[in-house]
């Protein structure tokens, strides 16, 4: 951590979180979270900070959707929005083609954010909150001292999979939403260092989270391509960005664009991938540096100490901003990323022998390492049981999908 950066961001996690259909009424909306606050949050998410034109930000939402290398993203959003896949894709292409949209309500109707289910605190947690009690469900972790795996865990969240989202919130809390920290009745600032800041999200439309997640995972894929020199991944990213750029420049209804879009999963993108364009990795670095430069331009405060030294305080608005800052630090510090031997996702390695994702907040040991050890133990027990039952080694290997070398090692260990 930079010695000139003071304090921590204290992130509150309250379990369990629950998902309700939109229209769920809180026990006392005047004291807690009102539907007005939710709607304000949604509307503000489509404002560009440097522009009063909401369509400008809607354009980038459409661009992120079309640039995603996740082949299911449009079909999943179409199912979520109860729209036809082709209809939604044409609508997104129109946003990119025209760049700006006059009827902002139209984009909100199509996404749809205002009718999205809401992830929020459980009714028990709401009751405890209003009474100023934790009820034993409230925990917090201090970033950057804790939660080092936040940015890689956020990349694991499956789009439109509520179980995956709830798994993330169980460990890190809601990543963006209505922040309760400024009106929390039980946080006593006198108990903490002067320059600590707080994030405590009580509710969010899950469509808003998915909207942010589409963009985040696009940028994280660029990060992985750059850090691992994965030319195939860089080519796939470049192919999508090139196509979306052509939609914006040439027009979505040109014959050339329509043919490319229709064949994008086969001919168009595959040609770029197979040709292994030498510029794709360099362009991916350029895309990544531009994206991270924009994302880490967060608010900060400069303070001076009694002896006259100046320090910076980071003021994060949500967990996505923290994650982008972690990507920036990884790039600047040239840290190594590896694939976890259990879950198969990338994590940032803090030492050469690390094989699994880092421990989650409130855990001392990696959950992936624990699961891997349990899986190995169960497989080993099954191998030994099959061998004792008379199965030969080749048959055991086929049944357990374990290598002959490993099976022999386990049998030799037992015989000693």
Secondary structure, DSSP 4 states (H G I P E B T S, - for coil): --TTB---EEEEEES-EEEE-TTPPPTTTTTS--HHHHHHHHHHTTS-TT-S-HHHHHHHHHHHHHH-S-TTHHHHHHHHHT--HHHHHHHHHHHHHHS--S-HHHHHHHHTSTT--EEEE-HHHHHHHHTT--TT-EEEEEETTS-TTHHHHHHHPPTT-HHHHHHHHHHH--SSSEE-GGG-SS--GGGS-TT-EEE-EEEEEHHHHHHHHHHHHHHHHHHHHHHHT-HHHHHHHHHHHHHHHHHHHH-TTSHHHHHHHHTIIIIIHHHHHHHT-THHHHHHHHHHHHHHHHHT---EEEEE-TTS-EEEEE--SSHHHHHHHHHHHHHHHT-EEEE-TTT--EEEESSTT--SPPPPTT-SS-HHHHHHHHHHHHHHHHHHHHHHTT--HHHHHHHHT--HHHHHHHHHHHH-
